[in-house]
Amino acid sequence: MTIPRILIVAGSDSGGGAGIQADIRTVSALGGHASTAITCVTAQNTVGVDAIHLIPSAVVRAQIEAVAGDIGVDAVKIGMLGSPTVAETVADWLEQVDVPVVFDPVMVATSGARLAEAATIAGFERLMGLASIVTPNLLELQALGGRDAVLRYGCHLAEKGGHGDAAMLVDRLWAPDGTLLASVEAPRLDTNATHGTGCTFASALATALGQGHSMADAFSAAVRFVRLAIQAAPGLGGGHGPMGQQFVRNFPGIA
């Protein structure tokens, strides 16, 4: 069996609920190999973010090139970037490769802490133009200008419903031309174990794309995996707790 090699470009979460830590657990649970380029180190837990230390863009680029030059890359997942310079550095490298790219435009943590400043968000435009799919939550989608604004960059869009307030959640996959490719509806889960849902979804999606699955099949599988990981959460911390990606067993797989 060919193991999909997933390069994760994102920040580290000291509490292990989101970021690189959630990404690695997700990719590993789905049978992939996770390589990383860490963009920043955060001091955080389930209740908030206490500090952020940015990694220089040259070091981020060195991590990417070290991985790509030896292990190889079948898909890329981009999460928290930390600075506009890092965003530009990642975009420069992406222009040289031809693999699926999942861009999760991280702006605000589940706890409410801001994880991206205005200048960094402005740098998202170039990345959206290079991405295969962009995966914002509803608040991030609004900040990016809405569905039509994102699709104008020529990427697919995962319009996730988790930050809505309805009892039934609807996640939608849109093609670059505005065609609805897939829609998954499911009841909201009554839990606080939602730290890292966006990271987990994007990494699951990248793993499925790295395995060669279609965008629609990868999208549906990623939605299912997130729900299972929430249900398998270990119940840690006093706030928005980590999910249980590593405890998902007998995942139903990808259609």
N, C-alpha and C positions, 0 to 999 in steps of 0.2 A: 504494500500500500504506500502511495506517495503521501508524505506528510506535508501539509500546507505550511509554508514559512511566512509568518505574519510579522511585519515590522510595525511596532507600536511607537508612535511619537507622541509623548504625553508627559504629564507631571506625576510625581510620586505622592501618594497619600499615606502619611505615617500611620493612620488608623487602619489602613488596609481595606477600607470600604469601597473606594473609587480609584480612579486614576490607573497608573501602571499595575498596581496590585490586583485590582478587579479585572483588568485586561488580561493579565497573565493567567489568572484562574480560569477565565472564560475560554481563552484559546486552548489551554491545556485540556479542559473538560471536554472540548469538542474535537480533540485529536490533532490539534495543530502544534507547531513549535513557535513560541513567542520570543522574538528578539525585541530589544528596546533601545530607544534614544530618549533619554530623560531630559525634559526641558526645564523643569524646576523641581525643587524639593519643598513640600509643605509640611507645616506642623499643624495637624488637624486630628479631629476625632469625630464622633457621631453628633456632636453638638455645635461644632464650629471650626473655623480656620484661624489659627493664632499667628502664623507667620508664613511667608513665602520667600524662598531664596531662588533667584533666577540663575539658570545655567548659561554661561556665555554661548553665543550662537556658534562660534568656532568649535566648541566642544560638542554641541548638538550635531553639527555637520560631521565631525570626526566619528561620532558614534554611528551615524547612519552609514557612512562610507565603510567603516570597519565591518559592519554586518553585511551590507550589500555585496562587498567585494569578496567575501569568503562564504558565508552561509547561503546568501541569495534571498530574494524576496518574491513571494507569490501574490501578496496583497499588502496594503498599507492601511493602518488605522491612525488617524490624527485626532488627538484630544487637546488638552490644555497646552497652550503654546507659551504664554507668559509675557511675551514682548513682541512688538512689530518686527524687530530684527530677526528673531527666531522664525516668525511667520514667513518672512521673505527668504530666509535661508532654506526652509523646508520647501517652499515653492520653487526655488532655483533647482533643487535636486529633483523634484517631481517632474520637471520639464524634460528630464533626461531618461525617464523610465516609462515603461508601458505595462502597468499592472493595475488592477482595480484599486481605487483609493476611496476609503470611507472617511469623510470629514465630519467630526462631531464638534460643532462650533461652541466650545465650552465658554460660558460667560458667568454663570452664577452657580454656586454649589447648592446641593439640596438643603443645606442649613441656612441658605440665604446670603452667604459671603460672596462678594464679587471676586471673580477669578480672571477677569479680562478688562483692561482699560479701553478707552475710546480709540486710542491709536492702534491697539492690537486688533480690535474689532474691525477697524477700517481695512486692515491687512487681510481680512477674511475674503475679500472680493476676489483676489487673485487665486486663492486656494479653492474657492467654489468653482472657478473656471477650470481648474485642473482635476477636480474630484469626479469620481464616478457617481457618488451619491452623497448628499448632505443630510445629517440626521439631527436637526435641532429639536428641543422641546418646544412647547407652544409659546413660552415667553421669549425664547431665543428666536423663534421664527418671526414673531412680531417685531423684534429688534432688528432683524435682517430685512424687514420691509414686506413680509408676507410671502405666500406661496408663489405668486407670479414673479415677484422680484428675484427669488432664488432660482426659479426655473429658467430665467433669462440667461443664466450663466451656462446653460447647456448640460446641467447635471440632473440626475434623478433626485427626488426629494422624499424622505421618509417623514411624514407628518404625524408625529406621535401624540396620542391623546392623554397621556398620563397626568399632565398638569392641569387638565380640565377638571370640572367639578361634577360631571355627570356620573350616575351610578354605572352606566355602561360606557366602556372606553372603546374608542375606535382609532385604530392606527391605519394610515393610508399610505400607499406607495404611488408616487406620481412619476410619469415619464417626463423627459425634458420638454416634450411638445404639449404637456398638460393632460395627457391621457391617464386615467386612473387604472393602474396595473393590478393592484391588489388592495384588499381591505379586510382587516381582521377586527372583529368585535368580540368583546369579552367583558364580564362583570368586573368592577373594581375590586381589588383585594383589600380587605380591611387590615392594614398593617403599617407600621412605621419602618419596616425593613426595606427602604427604598434608596439607600445611599449607594450610588454607583449604577443606577438603572441605565442611564444614558451611555456610560462607558461600556457596560456589559452588552447592551444592544448593538452598539457600533462594532465591538470586537467580535461578537457572534456573527454579525453580518460579514465582516471582513474575512473571517475564517471560512464561511460558506462560499464566498466569492473566490477565495484562494483555492478552494477545492474544485472550482470549475462550475458551480451551480449558477443557474440563472438569477437575475436580480430579484424576480418575483418569488422564487423558491427560497432564496437566501433571506429575504425580508420576512416571509412567513415563519421560517425556522427561528430567526432571531427573536421575533415576538414571543414564540412559544417558549424559547429557552429562558427569556427574562422572567416570565411568569413562574416557571418551575424553580428558578433560582430564588425568587422572592419567597415562594412557599417553603423552600428548604433553608431559609435563613436561620442562623444559630442563635439569634436573640441576644446579641451583644450590645453593650453601650446604653446610655440613657437618652439618646436622641434618635436620629434617623440611622438605624442600625445597618450593618453590612448584610449583603445577600449571601446565599449559600451556593455559589456556582460549583464549588468543589463537591457538594453533596448531591448534585443532580445525577440520578442513576437511570440507566435505560432510556436516555433521551430518544424520543420517537423518530428523530432524524429529519432528513430533508426530503421533501416529496420529489 
